[in-house]
Amino acid sequence: MNISYASSIRQLKINNIRMKTKILIFLFLAITTSVFASCQFTSQGQNDPWTQQQLLAPADLAKVLNDPKAPQPLVFSIGMQAIIKGSIDIGPAMKAENLNTLKEKLNKLPKNSQIVVYCGCCPFSRCPNIRPAMELLKNMQFTNYKLLNLPQNIKVDWIDKDYPMAQ
């Protein structure tokens, strides 16, 4: 009986060590994944061709568009369609021909023109259109351009809030 008891204790210790090892491996993987995801998010933000100051809140643009006395910015839709009131439809900026169309329109403007670009097809992290357009504005040395901050999409961040729509 004494040998059996000692054997049981030894087996419990082995099982305890195995369980602790599994927990440590799980915690290591969870922490590693979190750190990696955090680094990916941070590095992506550092590579974006806009600053936080260049993000324009939808409510701020809506207020300007609803005020006929306010100076109106040129609003370019660089996504699938011009949904916002007064916006100029360029088409998806990920396509070279659409980006060239935007460039042609920008070539006719003073470098200090008040410009807003937006897409709204999907979250910023996946949008294929905003980066080429913002890079173009930056490379053309415009000084007063903004990216409409639609972090989710045009429906959630503009349409559902009853902001001014194109007719």
N, C-alpha and C positions, 0 to 999 in steps of 0.2 A: 504494500500500500504506500509506503514511503517513496519507492521508486516511481510509482504511478503519479503520485502527487508532485514530485519534482519534475517529472516529464510534462505534466500539465502546466506547471508554472513556466517551464522553459518555453513551451509552445505559446503560451500567452505573451511572453516577452517578445518572441519572434513575431507574432501577429501584431503586437504593439509597434515594433520597429517598422514593419512593413507599412502599417497604416500611417505612421509619421512620415515615412519616406514618400508615400503617395501624396500626402498633404503638402509636403515641401515642394515636390515636383509641380503640383497644381499651382501653388502660390508663385513659384518661379515663372511658370508659363504665363500666368495672369499678369504679373508685373511686367514681364518682358513685352507682352502684347500691348499693354497700356502705354509703356514707354515708346514703343515703336509707332503706335498710332498717334501719339502726341507729337513725336518728331515729324511724322509725315504731315500732319496738319500744320504744324508751325512752319516747316520748310515750304509747304505749298503757299501759305500766306506771304512768305518772304519773297516768293517768285512772282507774285501777282503784280501786274503793271499798273496798279493804282494804290493810293494811300487811303488810310481811314478817312482823311479829310476830303477825299474825292468821292466818297459815298454820299449820295443824296437820298434822304428819307422820302419815301413815297408821299407822306402827308405834306412835306414841304413843297414838293413839285405840284401836288394837287392844289395847294393853296395859291401858288403863283398862277397856275392855269385857270383857276376860277376868278382871278382878279384881273379884269380887263385893263386896269391902270398900271399894273406891274409890268416891268420889262419882261418880255417872253423869251425864254431860251429857245434855241433850235433843238428839237428833240428828234433823235434818229432811232428808229426801230431797227436793230441789227439782228433780229430774230425772225420768226416765221411770218409775222404780220404786224402792221401798225395798229395797235389797240388803243393807245393813249391819244387823247384829244390833241390834234395839231401835229402829231408825230409824222415824220417822213419815213416811208417804208424803203429800206435799203435791201432787205433780204438777209439771210443768214451770213454773218461776217466770216464764217469758217470757209466759205467759198471765195476763191480768188476774184471772180468776176464781181461779186457783191462788195468785197473789200475795195476793189478798184473804183466801183461806183461811189462809195463813201469818200474815197480819196479825191475823186473829181469834184464832188460837192464841197469838200473841205478846202480844196485849192482856191475856191472862189471867195473864201471868207477871211476876214482879218484874224490874226493869231490870238487876239484877246476876245473872240466871240464867245458868248455864253452858250455852251453846248452840253446836252445831256444825251447819253446813249443808254439803251436798255435792250434786254432780250426777254428774259422771263420764261424761257423754255423749261428750265430745270434749276436745281440749286447751283449756286456759283461754282462749287467744287467740281461739277461735271459739265458746266456750260462750255460748248466749243466756240461760242461766238463773241463773248465779251473780251477775252484776252487779245485776239487779233485787232479788234477795234480800238481798245485802249492803248495798245502798243502803237498803232498808227497815229493816234492823236499825240501821244508822247513823242514819237519820232518826228512828227511834223512840227513839233515845238509849239503846240497850242498851250495856252496858259490858263484858260478858264473853262475846263471841261470836267464833267462829273459822270459817274456811273450810278444810275438809279439802283438803289439798294433793294433788290428783289431776291432775298436769300432763298426763298422757297420756289416761287414761280409767279407768273403774272396773275393767275387766277386768285391765289391766296393773298398775295401782297398788294394787289391793285383792284381787280374786278370785285372781289368779295367785300371790299371796303367802300364800294360805290364812288370811287374816284373818277374824274372826268374821262369819258370814253370817246373814241372816234365815232363819227356818225356813219 
